[in-house]
């Protein structure tokens, strides 16, 4: 019955070599998630009981005979729908969990930049989108987009960037990461201008953990690279912000994140 729902898929593997470290409050969040899941199980049972009760009362009221074939057909339809949703949900969860772990790994690596005088913030809400990470330091402001893309089981695991277009494993992404990264940087540039009345150039950066990223052309506005190369690029940038600028931008951005959390 379900043979058509299960398709043979191309074997892939995660690009992350090691799982991320645990984050503050993660144990509490796991308890919250488990409690919500447990409660929802009870809700599902309640709904099933209510449906069965309503069915029996309907039969009693209309004095109708049992209709096993009708319920058999309905159960078959629901079963097909649920199985299909199961595979769709499982795939979506796998992608989301991999993206989450990728952001955690990159975030923990970026934290090391604090030793070099940089400030790091994570998961910054914008207008209908989130910026994975923002790095603020002497050489400027950087918006970081993490792309944790599954690697093929076989074949090349390379990312190519010609200054305009990104090709991952020989294929172009469904969503153009260059446009996405530029939009995030433009938002951040406008945020700093509106809150501090200061014009600051913001560099968009796209990181591909676990992939071999070929050297990008010189002079590109968007950096595309492996995470390990970012500290070296930052060292080669000229200093444009002093300690007061760095502190002011971090403070305003932190307040923005807190206010957004309170509104949600």
Secondary structure in CASP SS format (residue, H / E / C, confidence):
PFRMAT SS
TARGET T0000
AUTHOR 0000-0000-0000
METHOD secondary structure of the structure
MODEL  1
X C 1.00
X C 1.00
X H 1.00
X H 1.00
X H 1.00
X C 1.00
X C 1.00
X C 1.00
X C 1.00
X C 1.00
X C 1.00
X E 1.00
X E 1.00
X C 1.00
X C 1.00
X C 1.00
X C 1.00
X C 1.00
X C 1.00
X C 1.00
X C 1.00
X C 1.00
X C 1.00
X C 1.00
X C 1.00
X H 1.00
X H 1.00
X H 1.00
X H 1.00
X H 1.00
X H 1.00
X H 1.00
X H 1.00
X H 1.00
X H 1.00
X H 1.00
X H 1.00
X H 1.00
X H 1.00
X H 1.00
X H 1.00
X H 1.00
X H 1.00
X H 1.00
X H 1.00
X H 1.00
X H 1.00
X H 1.00
X H 1.00
X H 1.00
X H 1.00
X H 1.00
X H 1.00
X H 1.00
X H 1.00
X H 1.00
X H 1.00
X H 1.00
X H 1.00
X H 1.00
X H 1.00
X H 1.00
X C 1.00
X C 1.00
X C 1.00
X C 1.00
X C 1.00
X H 1.00
X H 1.00
X H 1.00
X H 1.00
X H 1.00
X H 1.00
X H 1.00
X H 1.00
X H 1.00
X H 1.00
X H 1.00
X H 1.00
X H 1.00
X H 1.00
X H 1.00
X H 1.00
X H 1.00
X H 1.00
X H 1.00
X H 1.00
X H 1.00
X H 1.00
X H 1.00
X H 1.00
X H 1.00
X H 1.00
X H 1.00
X H 1.00
X H 1.00
X H 1.00
X H 1.00
X H 1.00
X H 1.00
X H 1.00
X H 1.00
X H 1.00
X H 1.00
X H 1.00
X H 1.00
X H 1.00
X H 1.00
X H 1.00
X H 1.00
X H 1.00
X H 1.00
X H 1.00
X H 1.00
X H 1.00
X H 1.00
X C 1.00
X C 1.00
X E 1.00
X E 1.00
X E 1.00
X E 1.00
X E 1.00
X E 1.00
X E 1.00
X C 1.00
X C 1.00
X C 1.00
X C 1.00
X E 1.00
X E 1.00
X E 1.00
X E 1.00
X E 1.00
X E 1.00
X E 1.00
X E 1.00
X C 1.00
X C 1.00
X E 1.00
X E 1.00
X E 1.00
X E 1.00
X E 1.00
X E 1.00
X E 1.00
X C 1.00
X C 1.00
X C 1.00
X C 1.00
X E 1.00
X E 1.00
X C 1.00
X C 1.00
X C 1.00
X C 1.00
X C 1.00
X E 1.00
X E 1.00
X E 1.00
X E 1.00
X C 1.00
X C 1.00
X C 1.00
X C 1.00
X E 1.00
X E 1.00
X E 1.00
X C 1.00
X C 1.00
X E 1.00
X E 1.00
X C 1.00
X C 1.00
X C 1.00
X C 1.00
X H 1.00
X H 1.00
X H 1.00
X H 1.00
X H 1.00
X H 1.00
X H 1.00
X H 1.00
X H 1.00
X H 1.00
X H 1.00
X H 1.00
X H 1.00
X H 1.00
X H 1.00
X H 1.00
X H 1.00
X H 1.00
X H 1.00
X H 1.00
X C 1.00
X C 1.00
X C 1.00
X C 1.00
X C 1.00
X E 1.00
X E 1.00
X E 1.00
X E 1.00
X E 1.00
X E 1.00
X C 1.00
X C 1.00
X C 1.00
X C 1.00
X E 1.00
X E 1.00
X C 1.00
X C 1.00
X C 1.00
X C 1.00
X C 1.00
X C 1.00
X C 1.00
X C 1.00
X E 1.00
X E 1.00
X E 1.00
X E 1.00
X C 1.00
X H 1.00
X H 1.00
X H 1.00
X H 1.00
X H 1.00
X H 1.00
X H 1.00
X H 1.00
X H 1.00
X C 1.00
X C 1.00
X C 1.00
X C 1.00
X C 1.00
X C 1.00
X C 1.00
X H 1.00
X H 1.00
X H 1.00
X H 1.00
X H 1.00
X H 1.00
X H 1.00
X H 1.00
X H 1.00
X H 1.00
X H 1.00
X H 1.00
X H 1.00
X H 1.00
X H 1.00
X H 1.00
X H 1.00
X H 1.00
X H 1.00
X H 1.00
X H 1.00
X C 1.00
END
